[in-house]
Amino acid sequence: MTPRRLAWLPVLLLLALVALPVPSTTALAAGKIGKDCTFKGRKLFGKVKVVDAFPDLKVQIVDAFPDLKVQKVDTFPEKCGQWKMVDTFPDLKIQFVSAFPDIKIKYVTSFPGLP
């Protein structure tokens, strides 16, 4: 290659990098939970047990930008985000963590589900 052609190489590399699609952070967060209210095949409603080891899901409680809004209910947890806390026969076992969660939740008193 001639020196003149080599001078254009950094410009072409920069243009190639700029042209690459970059997902936004909101798109990444929205993609964690499916529209059917599942995460990695686990439904995110029903009877939930909090455990200290071997969870199905690691959860972090946040005040803003949750992946799922959760409502604690006493009966019939049939809608997305409705959790009935139990000690036996859970549908889902969760562990609360402060870093590196699978999903982030926010507790609400009404309108549970995807934000």
ZIBEL-V587964 format. One record per residue. N is the residue number from 1. RES is the residue in one small letter. PHI is phi in whole degrees, 0 to 359 (none if undefined). OMEGA is omega in whole degrees, -180 to 180 (999 if undefined). D_LAST is the distance of its C-alpha to the last C-alpha in Angstrom with 1 decimal. Layout:
N,RES,PHI,OMEGA,D_LAST ; N,RES,PHI,OMEGA,D_LAST
This chain:
1,m,none,179,54.5 ; 2,t,276,179,55.9 ; 3,p,302,180,54.9 ; 4,r,294,178,53.6 ; 5,r,289,178,51.2 ; 6,l,295,180,50.0 ; 7,a,294,-179,49.1 ; 8,w,277,-176,46.5 ; 9,l,301,178,44.9 ; 10,p,298,180,42.5 ; 11,v,293,179,41.4 ; 12,l,294,177,40.6 ; 13,l,295,178,38.7 ; 14,l,296,178,36.6 ; 15,l,297,179,35.9 ; 16,a,294,179,34.9 ; 17,l,292,-180,32.4 ; 18,v,293,-177,30.9 ; 19,a,283,-180,30.6 ; 20,l,291,177,28.5 ; 21,p,288,179,24.8 ; 22,v,238,180,22.5 ; 23,p,290,178,18.8 ; 24,s,281,-180,16.5 ; 25,t,291,178,14.6 ; 26,t,290,178,11.2 ; 27,a,292,178,12.6 ; 28,l,292,180,13.7 ; 29,a,293,-179,10.5 ; 30,a,293,-177,8.7 ; 31,g,279,-178,12.0 ; 32,k,294,-176,12.1 ; 33,i,251,-179,10.6 ; 34,g,288,179,12.1 ; 35,k,295,177,11.2 ; 36,d,272,177,13.5 ; 37,c,64,176,11.4 ; 38,t,233,174,14.1 ; 39,f,226,-178,14.9 ; 40,k,52,176,18.5 ; 41,g,83,180,19.5 ; 42,r,261,178,18.4 ; 43,k,285,-175,16.3 ; 44,l,257,173,13.6 ; 45,f,208,-180,14.8 ; 46,g,117,-177,18.4 ; 47,k,275,-174,20.9 ; 48,v,236,176,20.2 ; 49,k,242,177,22.9 ; 50,v,270,-179,22.9 ; 51,v,235,178,25.6 ; 52,d,262,-178,27.3 ; 53,a,213,178,28.3 ; 54,f,56,179,27.5 ; 55,p,279,169,23.8 ; 56,d,282,-172,21.9 ; 57,l,209,174,19.0 ; 58,k,262,-171,18.9 ; 59,v,235,174,16.1 ; 60,q,242,178,15.6 ; 61,i,272,-180,14.4 ; 62,v,231,176,12.9 ; 63,d,261,-178,12.4 ; 64,a,221,177,10.4 ; 65,f,56,177,8.2 ; 66,p,281,171,7.2 ; 67,d,276,-178,6.9 ; 68,l,211,173,6.3 ; 69,k,265,-173,6.5 ; 70,v,246,175,10.1 ; 71,q,243,176,12.6 ; 72,k,281,179,16.3 ; 73,v,234,179,18.4 ; 74,d,264,-179,22.2 ; 75,t,218,172,22.6 ; 76,f,49,176,21.2 ; 77,p,281,-172,18.0 ; 78,e,255,-178,17.5 ; 79,k,255,180,13.8 ; 80,c,305,177,10.9 ; 81,g,88,177,10.2 ; 82,q,271,-178,13.5 ; 83,w,239,170,16.0 ; 84,k,254,-177,19.7 ; 85,m,282,-177,21.4 ; 86,v,227,175,24.8 ; 87,d,254,-178,27.8 ; 88,t,227,177,29.1 ; 89,f,51,-180,28.2 ; 90,p,281,170,24.5 ; 91,d,277,-175,22.3 ; 92,l,214,175,20.6 ; 93,k,252,-179,22.1 ; 94,i,238,174,20.1 ; 95,q,232,178,21.5 ; 96,f,279,180,20.1 ; 97,v,230,177,20.9 ; 98,s,257,178,20.9 ; 99,a,212,177,21.0 ; 100,f,55,178,20.2 ; 101,p,279,169,17.5 ; 102,d,284,176,16.4 ; 103,i,221,176,12.7 ; 104,k,248,-179,11.3 ; 105,i,237,173,10.0 ; 106,k,229,177,9.7 ; 107,y,283,179,11.8 ; 108,v,227,178,11.1 ; 109,t,260,176,13.8 ; 110,s,206,180,12.1 ; 111,f,56,176,9.2 ; 112,p,286,176,8.2 ; 113,g,124,-179,6.4 ; 114,l,285,-180,3.8 ; 115,p,291,999,0.0
